[in-house]
Amino acid sequence: MRGTGPVRRLTGAALGARARLRWVHLILGGALLMPYFLLSQVCVGGAAGQGNVLASLPLTLASYAAALPLAAVTGLFGLVRPLSVTAVRALGGVPGGLLADGPARSWGSRWRAAAWWTLHLGVGAVISGMTLAATPMALVLILVPFSATLRRAPLGTGWFSSAANPYVAPFLGVGLLVLVVVSSAAAGALLARLAPVLLGPTAADRLAAAEERAADLAVRNRLARELHDAVGHALSAVTLQAGAARRVLDRDPEFVREALAAIEETTRRTVGELDTVLGLLRDGDPARADAAPAPTLAADLDGLLARTRAGGTTITARQDPGPAGDWEQLPAIASREAYRIVQEGLSNALRHGLGPIALHIRVHTPDGHRELEITMTNPPAQAPPAPDGERRRTTGGRGLRGTAERAALLGGHVEAGPHEGRWRLRAVLPLGSAATPSGAAGGAGR
């Protein structure tokens, strides 16, 4: 019983499911070589002056040898590698992580893919020929002792002739079958071992894959920020508006109607943004995510301020778009990110602040470079002093980190903290040189 383990492993390696799939992979390679082989037959037959190349073993081998360079040339095409990788993953039993994804771009990876293509087709043709020729002959030899007709038939020369001992023929037939099976298993194992070497990712492939993953994560993080800012502001504004409306429900019906209208508009806009972001997350398409519509400073700031004021919060807003005189001239990405920064600042002020909010947005040119500066101040919430005399933070968290990330993407920065007895949020977004036309830096405006 102890010796059955190695025998079972050898049998599984030669006849198991993986070995059978690899045999199919080799037969596929032999079939793919046939167009090249037929073309080389025409060329070799014409050069040798013989029409039937298959009647001559040397000419057949010459045609086979001439077909391999033809296959190597076509293996240089970039799409050969993904086709080969797909076949190896499905039939070769090679883990997908060891193989490269996508077409070959560099010449080094193309030459390796061409070497694999040539090896696969060449070895596959040999195994295919052995399977087609040796298997029927092996079956005939096994049946020789049981058929007088086969014993009288001319089966060849030597051990394979009709004059040979008919009871030796079955052993020769079994030997041929074993030779085909072992050769197929060995060739399949060889290709499986060489596949990661010839079809594996290069350093450039790994770098491209890492950049693709980083880009996908960046898009998902941006969508997460959009979701956080939109929903967070909506919840803060709606809560404040509903509370203010409840307090004056009996005394000021007009204010209640305005608050309810603001709640309706806020929730409608937020649900639309939520549907857009969730749809992009489901699709997982970075290109669509970057092109997704988003509110901007030029088109949506006034509505944002009006909806926030509807809850009873006093907001003093100063807007100075600079020499251009119009927020429409801002680069589109700066306008989008500035809107979200203002939105998050208002959300923080509504959640944690007391009293009126002062907002100042301006474009100015310190040191000859245009900058968009957003400054928002409000009285901080009153809280008990922190232990050991430390100053307790009245706001901050994921929202402020999000605003800092938005500013950093444009090369700017955000400051948030106590300033002259008030809480101040200050964001600076660079817009380019003062000589750059408005709307040309960082992309066109809306």
Summary of the structure (lengths in Angstrom):
residues: 446
radius of gyration: 37.9
end to end distance: 80.0
largest distance: 120.7
contacts: 1390
relative contact order: 0.07
helix: 67%
strand: 10%
